[in-house]
Amino acid sequence: MRNPQNIIRRGWPLVVLGILFGVFLTAGLTLTHQVSATESASAGNAVSMTASADAQTSGSVADQLSDEFAAVAKKVNPSVVTIFTEETVKAPQAQNPFQGTPFEQFFGNPQPQGNLTRMGLGSGVIYDANGTILTNNHVVEGADNIKVQLMDGREFEAKVKGRDPQTDLAVITIKAKGLPAIKLGNSDQTRVGDWVLAIGSPLNRRLEHTVTAGIISAKGRTLEGLSKYQDYLQTDAAINPGNSGGALVNTSGELIGINSAIASQTGGFQGIGFAIPVNLAQRVAEELIKTGKVTRGWLGVAIQNITSQIAKALDLQTTNGVLISRVQPKSPAAKAGLEKGDVIQQFDGKELENADQLSTWVASTAPGGNVKLHILRNGKPMTLTVTLGELSQQQLAQQQGKQAYSSLGLSVSNITSGATQQYDLPENQTGVVITNVDPNGVAAQFGMQAGDVITEVDHQTIESVNDFNKIMQKIKPGETVLFYLVRGQGSFFVAFPMPEK
């Protein structure tokens, strides 16, 4: 047991220190800075004035941003139009409930109930003062009638000058002069985080010229199924159905993109919208205006993305770039000295991330143009100059694995994993799948449908779009062509004369 007296003797210095500390606290004079009442009031006023100044600054910044948005909206809104479309659709034939039964011969096949009119809504941007308007291809594709409404309420009949499904862009024209053409910006200079405004006519005609604000969320986006050549700007400015073809502008009121699509689980706005960069749109628009079609650069290589496993095998520090898996003989790539296994890292000084990006940049370069490719070959850096050729329709079809036959009124595609899932095809199904049928075309008249698989043409086995193209090119107009199709669990033949092209 401890001795209390020892504790007292050992602890007396602490007791004295405690007493002295208490005196200092009671006096309140030596351990704190002394201020007079006047100084204290001045300090309080200073704090108050600082808070007030901060509030004024904050309010000033908010007011300036609000004023800037309002000024841009006022400036740009007249350059945005609302587009109404009408498309005549052949009514589907009703199914015979007795089909496949002994009673089928007594009831025949029900007849179509006439044609239907499908109404469409979209947006557009006045490209020049003489009535040229830029919009999305999917807004006007298949339309029989197109009307354009200006912000002042005037309406005009519109005609299609040219369409480019590969970039989902179209040019239409109206008979009008002195229109407020939009000012074009530079999408290459747009930064992630920049403020932008989206203007268009979402959902219905009563909501025309809706203005929403947001930022550029990302650049260089590629998405399955939107278009062949993709380099989208992503934004969180509200975009909804009907906004397609409308303007995405910066805070200077310059067009930097054409609003085209949204990513949504509900079909409505979820903060993820996509716009075609204006630099790409401008090149496509100029060619459509001049010639009604678009020419594209051609490199002549098969390419693939670099996975982490490939990067490790090739001793690469990053998965950015594009790996060449094949070089076509006598192509621009072959003439420039590109080889299988080369890794393309830069295209004309721009860093490459993936294969879709390279395809878009090559296609966006005019044929005959020279580009510098920075590559790695066996780990060693090299720079090669390539003179691009012109991409033909056949080469495009081979790249896409798709082909449209307007004379037949159908489109076919290679059987990919996506097509297998979309059309519920067997995993080992071979042939080409019909992806679209024109209801007024000859294929529809003879009962062909989207989702049917063509496995033979004139008794020749079909395994790819390339096979299909080679056979179809040999069939002359007027000659009877025989198709063998698979639909669900059944299969059947279809034959008809090859129409004029």
C-alpha positions in Angstrom: 0.0 0.0 0.0 1.3 3.4 -1.0 2.2 6.0 1.7 -0.1 9.1 1.5 2.6 11.3 2.9 5.0 10.4 0.1 2.3 11.2 -2.4 1.8 14.6 -0.9 5.5 15.3 -0.8 6.0 14.2 -4.3 3.0 16.1 -5.6 3.4 19.5 -4.0 5.1 21.1 -7.1 2.1 20.1 -9.1 -0.3 21.7 -6.6 1.7 25.0 -6.7 1.7 24.9 -10.5 -2.1 24.3 -10.5 -2.6 27.3 -8.2 -0.6 29.6 -10.4 -2.4 28.4 -13.6 -5.7 29.1 -11.9 -4.6 32.7 -11.1 -3.7 33.2 -14.8 -7.0 31.9 -15.9 -8.9 34.1 -13.4 -7.0 37.2 -14.5 -7.4 36.4 -18.2 -4.7 38.9 -19.1 -1.4 37.1 -19.8 -2.4 34.0 -21.8 -4.6 35.7 -24.4 -4.1 38.6 -26.7 -5.8 41.7 -25.2 -8.1 43.8 -27.4 -10.1 46.9 -26.5 -13.8 47.1 -27.1 -13.2 49.2 -30.1 -10.7 46.8 -31.7 -13.1 43.9 -31.0 -15.9 45.7 -32.8 -13.7 46.5 -35.7 -12.7 42.9 -36.0 -16.4 41.9 -36.0 -17.1 44.4 -38.7 -14.2 43.1 -40.8 -15.6 39.6 -40.5 -19.0 40.8 -41.5 -17.6 42.8 -44.4 -15.6 39.8 -45.6 -18.7 37.5 -45.5 -20.7 40.2 -47.3 -18.0 40.5 -50.0 -17.9 36.7 -50.5 -21.7 36.6 -50.8 -21.6 39.5 -53.4 -18.8 37.7 -55.3 -20.7 34.4 -55.3 -23.8 36.2 -56.4 -21.9 38.0 -59.1 -20.5 34.8 -60.5 -23.9 33.1 -60.5 -25.5 36.2 -62.1 -22.8 36.3 -64.8 -23.2 32.6 -65.6 -27.0 33.1 -65.7 -26.6 36.1 -68.0 -24.2 34.2 -70.2 -26.6 31.3 -70.6 -29.5 33.6 -71.4 -27.5 35.5 -74.0 -26.4 32.3 -75.7 -30.0 30.9 -75.7 -31.3 34.1 -77.2 -28.6 34.1 -79.9 -28.8 30.4 -80.9 -32.5 29.5 -80.5 -33.5 31.1 -83.9 -30.9 28.9 -85.6 -32.6 25.7 -84.4 -35.6 24.2 -86.2 -38.3 21.6 -85.5 -38.7 18.8 -88.0 -41.9 16.9 -88.6 -42.0 13.8 -90.8 -44.6 11.5 -92.2 -43.9 8.0 -93.4 -46.4 5.7 -95.1 -46.1 2.2 -93.7 -47.8 -0.9 -95.2 -50.2 -2.4 -92.7 -49.0 -5.9 -91.6 -51.1 -8.8 -92.8 -53.2 -10.4 -90.1 -52.3 -13.9 -89.1 -54.6 -16.8 -90.2 -55.6 -18.6 -86.9 -56.2 -21.7 -89.0 -52.8 -21.7 -90.7 -51.2 -25.2 -90.6 -54.5 -26.9 -89.8 -57.0 -28.8 -92.1 -59.2 -25.7 -92.0 -56.7 -23.4 -93.6 -58.0 -24.0 -97.2 -61.5 -22.9 -96.2 -60.5 -19.5 -94.7 -57.6 -18.4 -96.9 -55.2 -15.6 -95.8 -56.5 -12.3 -94.3 -55.7 -9.2 -96.5 -53.8 -6.1 -95.3 -56.0 -3.3 -94.0 -54.5 -0.5 -96.0 -51.6 1.7 -95.2 -50.7 3.5 -92.0 -49.0 6.9 -91.5 -46.2 7.1 -89.0 -45.5 10.6 -87.6 -42.0 11.6 -86.5 -40.5 14.5 -84.6 -36.9 15.8 -84.6 -34.7 18.9 -84.6 -32.3 20.5 -87.0 -29.7 23.3 -87.2 -29.7 26.1 -89.9 -26.4 25.5 -91.6 -26.5 28.5 -94.0 -28.8 31.4 -94.6 -30.1 30.0 -97.9 -32.2 27.2 -96.4 -29.7 24.4 -95.8 -30.3 22.5 -92.6 -28.3 19.9 -90.8 -29.9 17.1 -88.9 -29.7 13.3 -88.1 -30.1 10.7 -90.8 -32.5 8.8 -88.5 -34.8 11.8 -88.3 -35.5 11.9 -92.0 -34.7 8.4 -93.2 -37.7 6.8 -94.9 -39.8 9.9 -94.6 -42.3 10.6 -97.4 -43.0 14.1 -96.3 -40.8 16.5 -94.3 -41.8 19.8 -92.8 -39.6 22.4 -91.0 -40.9 24.9 -88.5 -38.8 28.0 -87.7 -38.8 29.6 -84.3 -41.0 32.5 -85.7 -43.7 29.9 -86.6 -43.2 29.7 -90.3 -43.4 26.2 -91.9 -41.7 25.0 -95.0 -41.7 21.8 -97.1 -38.2 20.2 -97.0 -36.3 18.0 -99.4 -33.4 15.7 -98.6 -30.2 16.9 -100.2 -28.1 14.0 -99.0 -27.9 11.4 -96.2 -25.0 9.6 -94.6 -26.1 6.6 -92.5 -22.5 5.8 -91.5 -22.3 9.0 -89.4 -26.1 9.4 -88.9 -26.1 12.8 -90.6 -28.4 14.3 -93.2 -28.7 17.6 -95.1 -32.2 18.9 -96.0 -33.2 22.1 -97.7 -36.1 24.6 -97.6 -37.0 27.5 -100.0 -36.1 30.4 -97.7 -33.5 33.2 -97.7 -31.9 35.3 -95.0 -32.1 32.6 -92.3 -30.1 32.9 -89.0 -27.3 30.4 -89.7 -25.5 29.1 -86.6 -21.9 29.9 -86.0 -19.6 26.8 -86.2 -17.1 26.1 -83.4 -14.2 23.7 -83.1 -15.1 20.4 -81.3 -11.4 19.4 -81.2 -10.8 22.3 -78.7 -13.8 21.3 -76.5 -12.7 20.2 -73.1 -14.2 17.8 -70.6 -15.9 20.0 -68.0 -16.8 22.8 -70.4 -20.3 24.3 -70.0 -22.7 23.5 -72.9 -26.3 24.1 -73.9 -28.5 21.7 -75.8 -31.4 23.1 -77.8 -34.1 21.1 -79.6 -37.7 19.9 -79.5 -38.1 17.0 -77.1 -41.1 14.7 -76.8 -43.7 16.8 -78.6 -44.2 19.9 -80.7 -45.4 22.0 -77.8 -41.9 21.7 -76.2 -40.0 23.1 -79.2 -36.9 25.2 -78.6 -36.3 23.7 -75.1 -32.9 24.8 -73.7 -31.0 22.7 -71.2 -27.5 23.2 -69.7 -24.8 20.9 -68.6 -21.1 20.1 -69.2 -19.1 18.0 -71.6 -18.8 14.7 -69.6 -16.4 12.9 -72.0 -15.0 12.9 -75.5 -14.3 10.2 -78.0 -17.2 7.9 -77.0 -18.0 4.9 -79.1 -21.3 2.9 -78.6 -22.6 -0.3 -80.2 -25.3 0.2 -82.8 -25.4 4.0 -83.1 -23.4 4.4 -86.3 -20.4 3.0 -88.1 -18.0 6.0 -87.4 -18.2 7.2 -83.9 -16.4 9.9 -81.9 -19.2 11.2 -79.8 -19.2 14.0 -77.3 -20.9 12.9 -74.1 -22.9 15.5 -72.1 -25.2 15.6 -69.1 -27.3 18.4 -70.6 -30.8 17.0 -70.8 -31.5 15.3 -74.2 -34.7 13.4 -74.9 -36.4 11.9 -77.9 -37.1 14.7 -80.4 -33.8 16.4 -79.6 -32.1 14.4 -82.3 -30.5 16.7 -84.9 -30.6 19.7 -82.5 -27.7 21.9 -81.4 -25.1 21.4 -78.7 -23.4 24.8 -78.3 -20.6 26.3 -76.1 -20.8 29.4 -74.0 -19.8 31.5 -77.0 -22.9 30.3 -78.9 -20.9 28.2 -81.3 -22.1 24.8 -82.6 -19.9 22.1 -81.3 -22.1 19.1 -81.8 -25.3 17.6 -83.3 -27.4 15.9 -80.6 -28.0 12.3 -81.6 -28.6 9.8 -78.9 -29.1 9.0 -75.2 -28.1 6.1 -73.0 -31.2 5.3 -70.9 -32.8 2.3 -69.1 -36.2 4.1 -69.2 -36.2 5.7 -72.7 -35.9 9.2 -71.1 -33.2 11.4 -69.9 -30.7 9.9 -67.4 -27.9 12.4 -67.7 -26.0 10.6 -70.6 -26.4 12.1 -74.0 -24.3 12.0 -77.1 -23.6 14.5 -79.9 -21.7 14.1 -83.2 -18.7 16.5 -83.1 -19.2 19.5 -85.4 -15.8 19.0 -87.1 -17.0 15.6 -88.4 -20.5 17.0 -89.1 -19.1 19.9 -91.1 -17.0 17.7 -93.4 -19.9 15.4 -94.0 -22.3 18.3 -94.6 -20.0 20.0 -97.1 -19.7 16.8 -99.2 -23.4 16.1 -99.1 -24.1 19.7 -100.2 -21.6 19.5 -103.1 -22.1 15.9 -104.4 -24.9 14.3 -102.4 -22.6 11.6 -101.1 -19.6 11.2 -98.8 -16.1 9.9 -99.8 -14.0 8.4 -97.1 -10.3 7.6 -96.6 -9.2 4.0 -96.8 -6.1 2.5 -95.0 -6.5 -1.2 -95.9 -5.9 -3.0 -92.6 -7.7 -5.3 -90.2 -7.4 -3.9 -86.7 -8.2 -4.8 -83.1 -8.1 -3.3 -79.7 -5.3 -4.1 -77.3 -6.3 -6.1 -74.3 -4.3 -6.3 -71.1 -3.2 -9.8 -72.1 -2.0 -8.6 -75.5 -0.3 -5.6 -73.9 1.5 -8.0 -71.6 2.5 -10.3 -74.4 3.8 -7.5 -76.5 5.5 -5.8 -73.5 3.5 -2.6 -73.9 3.0 -0.2 -71.1 -0.6 0.6 -71.9 -3.6 -0.8 -73.7 -4.0 2.5 -75.7 -3.4 2.1 -79.4 -4.5 -0.2 -82.2 -3.0 -3.6 -83.2 -2.8 -4.5 -86.9 -3.9 -8.1 -87.4 -3.8 -8.0 -91.2 -2.6 -5.8 -94.1 -4.5 -6.0 -97.4 -2.2 -6.5 -100.4 -1.7 -3.5 -102.6 -3.6 -1.3 -100.1 -2.3 2.2 -98.9 -1.1 0.5 -95.7 0.9 -2.1 -97.7 2.4 0.6 -99.9 3.5 2.6 -96.9 5.2 -0.4 -95.3 2.8 -1.2 -92.4 3.0 -4.9 -91.3 0.9 -7.3 -89.3 1.7 -6.9 -85.6 2.5 -3.2 -85.8 0.9 -1.1 -83.0 -0.4 2.3 -84.2 -0.1 4.8 -81.3 -0.7 8.1 -83.0 -2.6 9.3 -86.1 -1.3 12.6 -87.4 -0.1 13.5 -83.9 -3.3 12.6 -82.1 -3.0 9.8 -79.5 -5.1 6.7 -80.3 -7.1 4.9 -77.8 -9.0 2.2 -79.7 -9.9 0.7 -83.0 -13.2 2.6 -83.4 -11.3 5.8 -83.1 -8.9 4.9 -85.8 -11.7 3.8 -88.2 -13.4 7.2 -87.6 -10.3 9.3 -88.1 -9.3 7.4 -91.3 -12.8 7.7 -92.7 -13.0 11.4 -91.8 -9.8 12.1 -93.8 -10.3 12.9 -97.5 -8.9 10.3 -100.0 -5.5 11.2 -101.3 -4.6 12.9 -98.0 -1.2 12.1 -96.4 -1.2 11.1 -92.7 1.6 10.3 -90.4 1.3 7.1 -88.2 3.5 6.7 -85.2 3.9 3.0 -84.6 5.7 0.4 -82.5 7.3 -2.5 -84.4 8.8 -5.2 -82.1 9.1 -2.5 -79.4 10.8 0.0 -81.6 9.2 3.4 -82.5 8.7 4.3 -86.1 6.9 7.0 -88.1 5.4 6.1 -91.5 3.6 8.4 -93.9 0.5 6.9 -95.6 -1.4 8.3 -98.6 -5.0 7.2 -98.0 -7.1 5.6 -100.7 -10.9 5.9 -101.2 -13.2 3.5 -99.4 -15.5 1.8 -101.8 -19.0 0.5 -101.0 -17.8 -3.1 -101.2 -14.9 -2.4 -98.8 -17.4 -0.7 -96.5 -19.7 -3.7 -96.6 -16.8 -6.0 -95.8 -15.8 -3.8 -92.9 -19.3 -3.7 -91.5 -20.4 -7.2 -92.3 -23.6 -5.6 -93.6 -25.1 -4.9 -97.0 -28.3 -3.1 -98.1 -30.0 -4.2 -101.4 -32.5 -1.4 -102.3 -33.6 -3.3 -105.4 -34.7 -6.3 -103.2 -35.9 -4.1 -100.4 -33.8 -5.8 -97.7 -30.6 -5.5 -95.7 -28.4 -8.5 -94.5 -25.7 -8.8 -91.9 -23.2 -11.3 -90.8 -24.3 -13.4 -87.8 -22.6 -11.8 -84.9 -23.2 -12.5 -81.2 -25.4 -9.4 -81.1 -27.5 -10.6 -84.0 -27.8 -14.0 -82.4 -29.2 -12.5 -79.3 -31.4 -9.9 -81.1 -33.1 -12.4 -83.4 -32.9 -15.4 -81.0 -30.8 -17.5 -83.4 -29.1 -20.8 -82.5 -25.5 -20.4 -81.4 -24.2 -22.5 -84.4 -26.4 -20.8 -87.0 -24.6 -20.1 -90.3 -25.6 -17.8 -93.2 -26.6 -14.1 -93.2 -29.5 -12.7 -91.2 -32.0 -10.2 -92.7 -31.9 -7.1 -90.6 -34.4 -4.9 -92.4 -37.2 -5.4 -94.9 -38.8 -2.6 -96.9 -42.6 -3.2 -96.5 -43.1 -2.0 -100.1 -40.1 -4.0 -101.6 -40.1 -7.3 -103.5 -38.7 -9.3 -100.6 -41.6 -8.3 -98.4 -44.1 -9.2 -101.2 -42.7 -12.8 -101.2 -42.8 -13.1 -97.4 -39.2 -12.5 -96.3 -38.9 -11.0 -92.8 -36.3 -9.4 -90.5 -34.7 -12.2 -88.5 -34.9 -14.7 -91.4 -31.5 -16.4 -92.1 -30.4 -16.9 -95.7 -28.3 -20.0 -95.9 -28.3 -20.6 -99.7 -28.7 -18.5 -102.9 -29.2 -20.5 -106.0 -28.1 -23.7 -104.2 -24.8 -22.1 -103.2 -24.0 -22.1 -99.4 -23.8 -18.7 -97.8 -21.6 -18.1 -94.8 -21.0 -14.4 -94.9 -22.1 -11.1 -96.4 -19.1 -11.3 -98.7 -20.4 -14.7 -100.0 -23.9 -13.2 -100.5 -22.5 -10.2 -102.4 -20.4 -12.3 -104.8 -23.4 -14.5 -105.8 -25.9 -11.6 -106.0 -23.6 -9.6 -108.3 -23.7 -12.4 -110.9 -27.5 -12.5 -111.1 -28.8 -10.3 -113.9 -32.1 -8.3 -113.7 -35.0 -10.6 -114.8 -33.3 -13.8 -113.9 -35.1 -15.8 -111.2 -33.1 -16.1 -107.9 -33.8 -18.9 -105.4 -33.2 -18.3 -101.7 -33.2 -20.9 -98.9 -34.2 -19.4 -95.6 -34.4 -20.5 -92.0 -37.1 -19.1 -89.7 -37.3 -20.3 -86.2 -37.5 -24.1 -86.3 -38.6 -24.2 -90.0 -36.9 -23.6 -93.3 -38.3 -22.9 -96.8 -37.5 -21.7 -100.3 -38.4 -18.3 -101.8 -38.0 -17.5 -105.5 -38.7 -14.3 -107.6 -37.2 -12.5 -110.6 -34.3 -10.2 -109.9 -35.6 -6.7 -110.1 -33.8 -3.8 -111.9 -31.1 -2.2 -109.8 
